[in-house]
Amino acid sequence: MELNDLIQKAVEVREKYGELEMKKYGKKWTNAQIAQGFVGDIGDLMKLVMAKEGIRDIKNINEKLEHELADCLWSILVLANNYGIDLEKSFLKNMEGLEMRISKNDG
């Protein structure tokens, strides 16, 4: 699956959540609320990373880690789409900058 396919799927699921939110709350989550949910997911991710490093005891760690990483990716894809950011272009530009920075400090 290509990045654009992942983005499209993330947007489709976000739209379904928006419909559910309209039924339950009368309004959809804002981008700020999606980002706040993402912060919560990052907290959950950190607990799972700690478990992978042997600092916490969590059952089914691999399954839960896969799920949480996918949740975090979903939030990033949705936010980038909502803000009109070409994530692929931005990612590649950022990686190029990091590689240049690394090569300058190499020798």
Secondary structure, 3 states (H helix, E strand, C coil): CCHHHHHHHHHHHHHHHHHHHHHHHCCCCCHHHHHHHHHHHHHHHHHHHHHHCCCCCCCCHHHHHHHHHHHHHHHHHHHHHHCCCCHHHHHHHHHHHHHHHHHHCCC
